């Protein structure tokens, strides 16, 4: 019964293990999905930082030179917001230079970035000199956060149904900056403004490969669990059969019978029904082994076991090898007359096999003696045990042996 319980437990737990594997696969999916999102966020953030640092480095180079000069062209006109004595320098009739300060240079870099890579770059401030540098509502809120100590901001956005990564970092006043901005009241280290970057970046994660990959992993794991479970179930089934069935005759053994009689006898008491036990023993089996050898004796045992089994017609009838040349039969819901009838059928089945046995007189064939005991749950004392019933059947068998064998008592 213990092995059977373990077998059922394995079968029931296979589903639980598959469900646990499903939960693990789902956890892996969400963990990978979250990691991918975080990885994309970090990549976009680092890209924006690098671009911002590059712009800052260029601006620092410009400011350290006090601004640089470039030819005046239709695209590069003198900066109307630059307050300096040497805004323009005329070299000759065909060449006039204009001063490019860091802010002007940043705007020109923004034009190139937009043209080549669709990157939107905007220099802004809460106190802009140039009206077009006025912050948007989003930039204004971020600039105010910079004043409170926030070092940078980055997140994915959608503009005109296209995905972008928005990044903004502060511009702090330096010694070089104060050459132009000291009049605005800035001091070294103050937040003077910021630069925002809007970079094309696909925030979508391709879910199909991720889902298919995890579905495949789950299916492969589930198949593995099922195969392993089936192998374990078969192994336990083999062990169960080895533990409960006689290896020689292939019918249940004494242990199996003991488990079964305990259950059936309790049911008989509870339902006040009848139950019968047939104790069977091969007559003169030791002389048979001595005469024909143990291999022939094994064949004889197998044939007798099949002769007993073939006499049982109902699914509830049960036979087992009790030990050596002894067999035992359990007949639930059977009257004494019914039990005697089955016993006689078993006896005649074995005799009619005509298994030669010259030492078994007078028939000179293998025969069987049987003892029958019955219990009626409606009549007999409820204190009677199934062990007592087996003993009664054994006593009846002993009488059958005494009275000449090959008979039912």
C-alpha positions as CSV (number, residue, x, y, z in Angstrom):
1,X,0.0,0.0,0.0
2,X,2.9,2.3,0.8
3,X,4.4,1.8,-2.7
4,X,1.0,2.3,-4.3
5,X,0.6,5.6,-2.4
6,X,4.0,6.7,-3.5
7,X,3.1,5.8,-7.1
8,X,-0.1,7.9,-6.9
9,X,1.8,10.7,-5.3
10,X,4.3,10.8,-8.2
11,X,1.5,10.9,-10.7
12,X,-0.3,13.7,-8.9
13,X,2.9,15.7,-8.4
14,X,3.9,15.7,-12.1
15,X,1.2,18.3,-12.8
16,X,2.3,20.4,-9.8
17,X,5.9,20.3,-11.1
18,X,4.8,21.3,-14.6
19,X,2.8,24.2,-13.1
20,X,5.9,25.2,-11.0
21,X,8.0,25.0,-14.2
22,X,5.4,27.3,-15.8
23,X,5.7,29.8,-13.0
24,X,9.5,29.7,-13.3
25,X,9.3,30.2,-17.1
26,X,6.9,33.2,-16.5
27,X,9.3,34.6,-13.9
28,X,12.2,34.2,-16.3
29,X,10.2,35.9,-19.1
30,X,9.3,38.9,-16.9
31,X,12.9,39.1,-15.5
32,X,14.3,39.0,-19.1
33,X,11.8,41.5,-20.3
34,X,12.5,43.9,-17.4
35,X,16.3,43.4,-17.9
36,X,15.9,44.2,-21.6
37,X,14.0,47.4,-20.8
38,X,16.6,48.4,-18.2
39,X,19.4,47.6,-20.7
40,X,17.7,49.7,-23.4
41,X,17.2,52.5,-20.9
42,X,20.9,52.4,-19.8
43,X,22.1,52.3,-23.4
44,X,20.0,55.3,-24.4
45,X,21.0,57.1,-21.3
46,X,24.7,56.5,-21.9
47,X,24.4,57.5,-25.5
48,X,22.7,60.8,-24.5
49,X,25.4,61.4,-21.8
50,X,28.2,60.9,-24.3
51,X,26.6,63.3,-26.8
52,X,26.0,65.9,-24.0
53,X,29.6,65.5,-22.9
54,X,30.8,66.0,-26.4
55,X,28.8,69.2,-26.8
56,X,30.1,70.4,-23.4
57,X,33.7,69.7,-24.4
58,X,33.2,71.7,-27.6
59,X,31.6,74.6,-25.7
60,X,34.5,74.5,-23.2
61,X,37.0,74.7,-26.0
62,X,35.1,77.7,-27.4
63,X,34.8,79.5,-24.1
64,X,38.5,79.1,-23.3
65,X,39.4,80.8,-26.5
66,X,36.9,83.6,-25.6
67,X,34.8,82.7,-28.7
68,X,36.0,81.9,-32.2
69,X,35.5,83.7,-35.5
70,X,33.9,82.4,-38.6
71,X,33.1,83.9,-42.0
72,X,29.8,85.7,-42.3
73,X,27.5,83.8,-44.7
74,X,23.8,83.7,-45.4
75,X,23.7,80.8,-42.8
76,X,26.0,82.4,-40.3
77,X,24.9,85.9,-39.5
78,X,26.3,88.0,-36.6
79,X,24.7,87.1,-33.3
80,X,22.3,90.0,-32.4
81,X,22.3,88.9,-28.7
82,X,26.1,88.9,-28.4
83,X,27.2,92.1,-26.5
84,X,30.9,92.6,-27.5
85,X,33.0,95.3,-29.1
86,X,34.5,92.9,-31.7
87,X,31.4,91.1,-32.9
88,X,32.5,91.4,-36.5
89,X,35.9,91.9,-38.1
90,X,36.2,93.0,-41.7
91,X,39.2,91.4,-43.3
92,X,38.6,92.7,-46.9
93,X,35.8,93.5,-49.3
94,X,35.0,89.7,-49.7
95,X,35.6,88.5,-46.2
96,X,34.0,89.5,-42.9
97,X,34.4,87.4,-39.7
98,X,31.8,87.2,-36.9
99,X,32.3,86.0,-33.4
100,X,30.8,82.6,-32.5
101,X,30.3,82.3,-28.7
102,X,29.5,78.9,-27.0
103,X,25.7,79.4,-27.2
104,X,25.8,80.4,-30.9
105,X,28.0,77.4,-31.6
106,X,25.6,75.0,-29.7
107,X,22.7,76.2,-31.9
108,X,24.8,75.5,-35.0
109,X,25.8,72.1,-33.7
110,X,22.0,71.4,-33.1
111,X,21.3,72.3,-36.8
112,X,23.9,69.8,-38.0
113,X,22.7,67.1,-35.6
114,X,19.1,67.5,-36.7
115,X,20.2,67.4,-40.4
116,X,22.4,64.3,-40.1
117,X,20.8,62.2,-37.3
118,X,17.4,63.8,-36.5
119,X,18.7,64.6,-33.1
120,X,17.0,67.6,-31.5
121,X,19.3,69.6,-29.4
122,X,18.1,72.7,-27.5
123,X,20.0,75.0,-25.2
124,X,17.7,76.7,-22.7
125,X,17.5,78.7,-19.5
126,X,15.1,80.0,-17.0
127,X,16.5,83.5,-17.8
128,X,17.3,83.2,-21.5
129,X,18.8,86.2,-23.4
130,X,17.6,84.8,-26.8
131,X,13.8,84.4,-26.9
132,X,14.1,81.1,-28.8
133,X,16.0,79.7,-25.9
134,X,12.9,79.9,-23.7
135,X,12.2,76.5,-22.1
136,X,9.2,74.4,-22.9
137,X,6.9,73.4,-20.0
138,X,8.8,70.1,-19.7
139,X,12.2,71.8,-19.8
140,X,11.1,74.5,-17.3
141,X,10.0,71.8,-14.8
142,X,13.3,70.0,-15.2
143,X,15.4,73.2,-14.9
144,X,13.6,73.8,-11.6
145,X,14.5,70.3,-10.5
146,X,18.1,71.0,-11.4
147,X,17.9,73.9,-9.0
148,X,16.9,71.4,-6.3
149,X,19.8,69.2,-6.9
150,X,18.7,66.8,-9.7
151,X,21.8,65.9,-11.8
152,X,20.2,64.6,-15.0
153,X,16.9,63.4,-16.5
154,X,16.3,60.8,-19.1
155,X,13.2,58.9,-20.3
156,X,11.5,57.5,-23.4
157,X,8.8,59.7,-25.1
158,X,6.7,59.6,-28.3
159,X,6.5,62.6,-30.5
160,X,4.3,62.4,-33.6
161,X,3.9,58.7,-33.1
162,X,7.7,58.2,-33.2
163,X,9.7,57.0,-30.3
164,X,12.5,59.1,-28.9
165,X,14.7,59.2,-25.8
166,X,14.6,62.6,-24.1
167,X,17.7,63.6,-22.0
168,X,18.5,66.9,-20.3
169,X,21.5,67.9,-18.1
170,X,22.3,71.2,-16.5
171,X,24.8,73.8,-17.6
172,X,26.8,75.3,-14.7
173,X,28.4,78.7,-14.7
174,X,32.2,78.6,-15.0
175,X,34.8,81.3,-15.0
176,X,34.7,81.5,-18.8
177,X,30.9,81.7,-18.8
178,X,30.9,84.8,-16.5
179,X,32.7,86.8,-19.2
180,X,29.2,87.1,-20.9
181,X,26.8,86.2,-18.2
182,X,28.0,88.0,-15.0
183,X,25.5,90.8,-15.7
184,X,22.7,88.3,-15.1
185,X,23.9,87.7,-11.5
186,X,25.3,84.2,-12.0
187,X,28.2,83.0,-9.9
188,X,30.6,80.1,-10.5
189,X,28.7,76.8,-10.0
190,X,25.2,78.2,-10.4
191,X,22.7,76.4,-12.7
192,X,22.8,78.7,-15.7
193,X,20.5,76.6,-17.8
194,X,20.6,73.2,-19.5
195,X,20.7,71.3,-22.8
196,X,18.0,68.9,-23.8
197,X,18.5,66.1,-26.3
198,X,15.8,64.3,-28.1
199,X,17.3,61.2,-29.8
200,X,15.5,58.8,-32.1
201,X,15.4,55.5,-30.1
202,X,13.0,52.6,-30.4
203,X,11.8,51.8,-26.9
204,X,9.7,48.8,-28.1
205,X,11.0,45.4,-27.2
206,X,10.3,42.6,-29.7
207,X,8.1,40.4,-27.6
208,X,7.5,37.5,-30.1
209,X,11.1,36.0,-30.0
210,X,11.1,36.4,-26.2
211,X,7.7,34.7,-25.8
212,X,8.5,32.0,-28.3
213,X,11.8,31.3,-26.6
214,X,10.2,30.9,-23.2
215,X,7.3,28.9,-24.5
216,X,9.9,26.5,-26.1
217,X,11.8,26.3,-22.9
218,X,8.6,25.6,-20.9
219,X,7.5,22.9,-23.4
220,X,10.9,21.3,-23.5
221,X,11.0,21.3,-19.7
222,X,7.5,20.0,-19.4
223,X,8.2,17.2,-21.8
224,X,11.3,16.4,-19.8
225,X,9.3,16.4,-16.5
226,X,6.7,14.1,-18.0
227,X,9.3,11.7,-19.4
228,X,11.1,11.7,-16.1
229,X,7.8,11.3,-14.2
230,X,6.8,8.4,-16.5
231,X,10.1,6.7,-16.0
232,X,9.9,7.1,-12.3
233,X,6.3,5.9,-12.3
234,X,7.3,2.8,-14.3
235,X,10.1,2.2,-11.9
236,X,7.8,2.4,-8.9
237,X,5.3,0.2,-10.8
238,X,8.0,-2.4,-11.3
239,X,9.0,-2.1,-7.7
240,X,5.3,-2.3,-6.7
241,X,4.8,-5.4,-8.7
242,X,7.9,-7.0,-7.4
243,X,6.8,-6.2,-3.9
244,X,3.2,-7.4,-4.3
245,X,3.3,-10.2,-6.9
246,X,5.0,-13.5,-6.7
247,X,7.8,-13.6,-9.2
248,X,7.4,-17.3,-10.0
249,X,3.6,-17.6,-10.5
250,X,2.9,-14.0,-11.5
251,X,-0.1,-13.9,-9.1
252,X,-0.3,-11.7,-5.9
253,X,1.9,-12.7,-3.0
254,X,1.2,-13.1,0.7
255,X,1.8,-9.4,1.4
256,X,-0.7,-8.3,-1.2
257,X,-3.2,-10.7,0.2
258,X,-2.7,-9.4,3.8
259,X,-3.4,-5.9,2.6
260,X,-6.5,-7.0,0.7
261,X,-8.1,-9.3,3.3
262,X,-7.8,-6.5,5.9
263,X,-9.7,-4.1,3.7
264,X,-12.3,-6.6,2.5
265,X,-12.9,-8.0,6.0
266,X,-13.5,-4.6,7.5
267,X,-16.0,-3.9,4.6
268,X,-17.7,-7.2,5.3
269,X,-18.2,-6.2,9.0
270,X,-19.3,-2.7,8.1
271,X,-21.8,-3.9,5.4
272,X,-22.8,-7.0,7.3
273,X,-22.0,-9.1,4.3
274,X,-20.4,-12.5,3.8
275,X,-16.8,-13.3,2.9
276,X,-15.0,-16.6,2.3
277,X,-11.4,-17.9,2.5
278,X,-10.1,-20.9,0.6
279,X,-6.7,-22.3,1.8
280,X,-5.2,-24.5,-0.9
281,X,-2.2,-26.9,-0.7
282,X,-0.6,-29.1,-3.4
283,X,-0.7,-32.7,-2.3
284,X,2.6,-34.5,-1.9
285,X,4.6,-31.6,-3.4
286,X,7.9,-32.5,-1.6
287,X,8.0,-35.9,-3.2
288,X,7.2,-34.2,-6.6
289,X,10.2,-32.0,-6.2
290,X,12.4,-34.9,-5.1
291,X,11.3,-37.0,-8.0
292,X,11.1,-34.5,-10.9
293,X,13.5,-31.7,-9.7
294,X,12.9,-28.1,-8.7
295,X,12.6,-26.8,-12.2
296,X,9.7,-29.1,-12.9
297,X,8.4,-28.1,-9.4
298,X,8.4,-24.5,-10.5
299,X,6.5,-25.3,-13.7
300,X,4.0,-27.2,-11.6
301,X,3.5,-24.2,-9.2
302,X,2.8,-21.9,-12.2
303,X,0.3,-24.3,-13.7
304,X,-1.6,-24.8,-10.4
305,X,-1.6,-21.0,-9.9
306,X,-3.3,-20.5,-13.3
307,X,-5.7,-23.3,-12.6
308,X,-6.8,-21.5,-9.4
309,X,-7.0,-18.1,-11.1
310,X,-9.1,-19.5,-14.1
311,X,-11.7,-20.7,-11.6
312,X,-12.4,-17.2,-10.4
313,X,-15.0,-15.5,-12.4
314,X,-15.7,-12.2,-10.6
315,X,-13.4,-9.2,-10.6
316,X,-13.6,-9.0,-6.8
317,X,-12.4,-12.6,-6.4
318,X,-8.7,-12.7,-5.4
319,X,-6.0,-15.4,-5.2
320,X,-2.4,-15.3,-4.0
321,X,0.5,-17.5,-3.4
322,X,0.6,-17.9,0.4
323,X,4.0,-19.6,0.7
324,X,5.7,-22.6,-0.8
325,X,3.0,-24.9,-2.3
326,X,0.2,-23.1,-0.5
327,X,-2.3,-20.8,-2.2
328,X,-5.1,-18.7,-0.7
329,X,-8.3,-17.4,-2.3
330,X,-10.5,-14.5,-1.1
331,X,-14.2,-14.5,-2.1
332,X,-16.1,-11.4,-1.0
333,X,-19.9,-11.6,-0.8
334,X,-19.9,-15.4,-1.0
335,X,-22.1,-17.9,0.9
336,X,-20.7,-21.2,2.3
337,X,-22.3,-23.1,-0.6
338,X,-20.9,-20.6,-3.1
339,X,-17.4,-20.9,-1.6
340,X,-17.6,-24.8,-1.7
341,X,-18.6,-24.6,-5.3
342,X,-15.6,-22.4,-6.2
343,X,-13.3,-24.7,-4.2
344,X,-14.5,-27.8,-6.0
345,X,-14.0,-26.1,-9.3
346,X,-10.5,-25.2,-8.4
347,X,-9.8,-28.8,-7.2
348,X,-11.2,-30.3,-10.4
349,X,-9.3,-27.8,-12.5
350,X,-6.0,-28.8,-11.0
351,X,-6.8,-32.6,-11.2
352,X,-7.9,-32.3,-14.8
353,X,-4.6,-30.7,-15.8
354,X,-3.2,-34.3,-15.4
355,X,0.2,-33.2,-14.3
356,X,2.1,-36.5,-13.9
357,X,3.0,-37.3,-10.2
358,X,3.7,-41.0,-9.7
359,X,4.2,-40.6,-6.0
360,X,0.7,-39.2,-5.5
361,X,-1.6,-42.2,-5.1
362,X,-4.0,-43.4,-6.3
363,X,-4.5,-40.8,-9.1
364,X,-0.8,-40.4,-10.0
365,X,-1.4,-36.8,-11.0
366,X,-0.9,-33.5,-9.1
367,X,-4.0,-32.8,-6.9
368,X,-5.0,-30.1,-4.5
369,X,-6.6,-30.1,-1.0
370,X,-8.6,-27.1,0.1
371,X,-10.0,-25.8,3.4
372,X,-12.9,-23.4,3.3
373,X,-13.9,-20.9,6.0
374,X,-16.7,-18.3,5.8
375,X,-17.8,-15.3,7.8
376,X,-21.2,-13.6,7.8
377,X,-21.1,-10.1,9.1
378,X,-24.8,-10.1,9.8
379,X,-24.6,-13.2,12.1
380,X,-21.2,-13.6,13.7
381,X,-19.5,-11.7,16.5
382,X,-18.0,-8.4,15.2
383,X,-14.9,-9.1,17.4
384,X,-13.8,-11.9,15.1
385,X,-10.7,-11.0,13.1
386,X,-9.6,-11.9,9.6
387,X,-6.7,-13.8,11.2
388,X,-9.2,-16.1,12.9
389,X,-10.9,-16.6,9.6
390,X,-7.6,-17.6,7.9
391,X,-6.9,-20.0,10.8
392,X,-10.3,-21.6,10.4
393,X,-9.5,-22.2,6.7
394,X,-6.1,-23.6,7.6
395,X,-7.7,-26.0,10.1
396,X,-10.1,-27.1,7.5
397,X,-7.2,-27.7,5.1
398,X,-5.5,-29.8,7.7
399,X,-8.6,-32.0,8.0
400,X,-8.7,-32.3,4.2
401,X,-5.2,-33.7,4.3
402,X,-6.0,-36.1,7.2
403,X,-9.1,-37.4,5.3
404,X,-7.2,-38.5,2.3
405,X,-6.2,-35.3,0.3
406,X,-7.7,-34.1,-3.0
407,X,-10.8,-32.9,-1.3
408,X,-12.6,-29.8,0.1
409,X,-13.4,-29.5,3.8
